[in-house]
């Protein structure tokens, strides 16, 4: 399998902590699969830590053309979100969100101090998480007559393919998820069957 078909993400939520001059930086790393999750998580943390001064975050979503964002949430420009995103990138992580909640301790840290603090807090959350390797998936849509159902389902079962959705009518539809590198092979297998179309 090509290296490009693999990516690193985290298994489950972890947290980290960094303290400097009375300021406390509480960090969380999450596994995400959509932007809606980002909004929900950040909103929930703002409710939970309603008395914190800042809730800064960064995420990287998707693998081949990742969507990334860094948010300073009131900290001086590029002193919070960017160093958090930098940690995501330097650890080659995909589909993750890191939020750092800051309680101000009364002493200003300056731009370089802030960058160091947000970087360290993000790094601590990553260090405490379990990084796992995943394979890129591709969806295959299969259209087939009802009479071919048993053959299609047998292939899906034999190769242990993940079924995303099914719709069994006179003309049936099924969507399965396969490792990206295996997609051409499975499309070929399905398309060789009589009256079956896979793409």
N, C-alpha and C positions, 0 to 999 in steps of 0.2 A: 504493500500500500504506500502510495506517495505521502511524503511528510506533509504536503499541502492539504491532505485530507484529514489531518488531525489537528486538534486545538486543545488548549488548556483552559480549564475553568475550575470553579470550586465546587466541592460536594455539598456544603451547607453553610449557613450563616455563621460567621465568627466575629469576635470583637477584639479590639486592641485599645491601648491607652498610652498617652504621652502627657507628661506634666512638665511645665516650665514656669518659673517665677509666679507661682500661684495659679496660673492658667491650667485648665484641664482640657485635654483633647480626647474625647471618647470616640473611637472609630468602629464602624460596622462594615462588613463586606457581605454582599448578598449575591446569590446566583439569580440572574434575571433572564426572561425570554421576551419581554415586551416593554415598550415605553410606559404603558399603563401601570406596570408594576413599579417603575421608578417613581411615578407621581404618588402612588399609594404609600410606598415605603417612606418617602420623604415627608409626606403629610402626617403619617402616623408618628414619625420621630419628632416632628415639630410639636405635636400634641403632647407626646410623652415628656420631651425636654422643653416644655414651653418657657421655662425660665432661663434657657441657655441664650447666649448672645448671638451665636452663628450656627447655621446648619449647612456646612459646605459639602459639596459632593462632586463626583465624576463617575462616568460610566463608559463602557465600551460594549456595544450590542451588535451582534453579527460577526461573521468571521471573514468572509472574502472582501466585503466592503464595509468595514465596521462603522457604525454610527457612534460618534463619541461626543461628549459634552463635559465641560468643566464649569462649575458654578461657585463663585466666591461668596455669595450671600452676605454682602456688606463688608467683607474684608477688602483691603486694598487690592486693586486689580492684579490678577495672576499670582497672588500669594497663597491661595488656598486650593481652588479647583485644579489648577495646572499641576502643582506638585502631587496631588492625589492621582490625577490622570497619568502622570509620569510613572508612578509606581505600578499602575495597572499595565502600562505599556512595557516597562522594563522587566516585568515578570511574565510577559507574553500571555496575558489573561484575556479571555473573551467572555461575553455574556455575564459581566459582573458590574455591580454598583458598589461604590464605597462612599459612605457618608461619615463625615467627621463633625461631631457636635462639640462646640467650644464654650466652655465657661470661662469668662474673663476674670483674671486674678488681680486686676488693679494695676499691673505693671505692663506697659506696652513693650512688645517684643521686637518691633521694627520689622521691615520687610523681610530681611534675611532670616530673622528669628522665626517669623511666621512660616516662611517657606520650609525651613528646617522642621518646625513642629508638625505641620500638616503632612509632610513627607514621612516623618517618623511614625506618626499615628497610623497613616495608611499602611506603612510597611509592617507595623505590628499586627494589624488585623490580617494581612496576607500571611504573615508568618504563623499565625495561630489557626489558619484555615487548612483544610485538606485539599491540595491541588490534585485534580484528576485529569486524565487525558480522555478526550471524547473524539469520535469520528464524525466528520461532516456527513449529514444526511441529505438525501434527495428524495422528493416525492414522485411516485409513478402513478399516473391515472390509467386505470384499465377499464375498457368498455367491452362487454361481451354478452352474447345471447344466454338466456337462462340455462340452455342445455349444456353450456360449457362450465357452469358453476362448480361442479365437483372437481374438474381438472384444475381450474384456477385456484380453488381453495386448497387443493392438495399441494400445489407448488408453493403457495404461501406458507402452508404448514411445514412442508419438508425443509424449506430454507429458513424457517422461523422469522418470517418478515413481519414487521409491525404494521397492523392494520390501522389506518387513520380514520377512514370512513367507508361505509358500504351502503348501497341502495339497490336492493334486489327487486326488479320489475321484470317485464318481458325482456327489455334491454337492461342489463345490470351494469352498475358502476362500482368500482372499488378503488380506493386510494391507499397505497402502501408506502412505507418509508424504508429506504435501503441505504447502505453505506454508499456515499457519492461515487466512489471508484467502481462499485459493482453495478451501478444503474444501467449502463449500456448493455451489460450481459443479461440483466433481467428483462429489459425492454425487448431484447432479441428473443428471449425464451417465450415471453407472452405473445409477441407478434407472429411467431411461427405457428401458433394454434389457429385453427380454422375460425374465421369471423371474429377474431379478437383484435382489438386495437389498444396499444399501450404507448404512452408518451410521457 
